[in-house]
């Protein structure tokens, strides 16, 4: 399953949790849970500040987060980036 970039507005911040299933080079099935903080450069400054200040508290409430990914551009959370961070 791919991340739907349409769920991330071009000018609004969002949080997302993504369960990434993959197969290693040794042919082992694995899963990594990503916490994605999406704050594009075109977001309002106030929105960026609110998301930045609440991110850690929000993330602490979630169990099982293994990898955090901060993105300001869609290329920073593409499938190739997800794969490289999961390994």
C-alpha positions as CSV (number, residue, x, y, z in Angstrom):
1,X,0.0,0.0,0.0
2,X,1.3,3.4,-0.9
3,X,0.9,6.7,1.0
4,X,-1.9,8.8,-0.6
5,X,-0.2,12.2,-1.1
6,X,-3.7,13.6,-1.7
7,X,-4.4,13.2,2.0
8,X,-1.6,15.8,2.6
9,X,-2.8,19.3,1.5
10,X,-0.2,21.5,-0.1
11,X,-0.8,24.3,2.4
12,X,-1.9,22.6,5.6
13,X,0.0,20.6,8.3
14,X,-1.0,17.1,9.1
15,X,0.1,14.1,11.2
16,X,-0.1,10.6,9.8
17,X,0.7,7.1,11.1
18,X,1.7,4.6,8.3
19,X,2.2,0.9,8.8
20,X,4.7,-0.1,6.2
21,X,5.0,-3.8,5.3
22,X,8.1,-4.9,3.4
23,X,10.3,-7.9,2.6
24,X,14.0,-7.7,3.5
25,X,16.8,-8.9,1.2
26,X,16.9,-12.1,3.2
27,X,13.2,-12.6,2.2
28,X,11.9,-11.9,5.7
29,X,8.5,-10.2,6.1
30,X,8.7,-7.1,8.3
31,X,6.7,-4.1,9.3
32,X,7.6,-0.6,10.5
33,X,5.2,2.0,11.9
34,X,6.0,5.5,10.8
35,X,4.9,8.7,12.4
36,X,4.8,11.4,9.6
37,X,4.8,15.1,10.4
38,X,3.7,17.0,7.3
39,X,4.4,20.7,7.4
40,X,4.8,22.2,4.0
41,X,6.6,25.4,3.5
42,X,3.4,27.0,2.2
43,X,1.6,26.5,5.5
44,X,0.7,29.4,7.7
45,X,3.4,30.2,10.3
46,X,0.8,29.9,13.1
47,X,-0.2,26.4,11.9
48,X,3.5,25.3,11.7
49,X,4.1,26.5,15.2
50,X,1.0,24.7,16.6
51,X,2.0,21.4,14.9
52,X,5.6,21.7,16.0
53,X,4.7,22.4,19.6
54,X,2.1,19.6,19.8
55,X,4.0,16.9,17.8
56,X,5.9,15.3,20.7
57,X,3.0,15.1,23.0
58,X,0.8,13.6,20.3
59,X,3.4,11.1,19.3
60,X,3.8,10.0,23.0
61,X,0.2,9.0,23.1
62,X,0.7,6.5,20.3
63,X,2.1,3.0,20.9
64,X,4.4,1.3,18.6
65,X,5.8,4.2,16.6
66,X,9.2,3.1,15.3
67,X,10.3,5.8,12.9
68,X,9.6,9.5,12.7
69,X,9.6,11.2,9.3
70,X,9.3,15.0,8.9
71,X,8.3,16.2,5.5
72,X,7.9,19.6,3.9
73,X,7.7,18.4,0.3
74,X,6.1,15.2,-1.1
75,X,9.5,13.9,-2.2
76,X,10.5,13.7,1.4
77,X,8.0,11.0,2.1
78,X,8.0,9.0,-1.1
79,X,8.1,5.2,-1.2
80,X,11.9,5.3,-1.8
81,X,12.4,7.4,1.3
82,X,10.1,5.1,3.4
83,X,12.0,2.0,2.2
84,X,15.4,3.4,3.0
85,X,14.3,4.5,6.5
86,X,12.7,1.2,7.2
87,X,15.8,-0.8,6.5
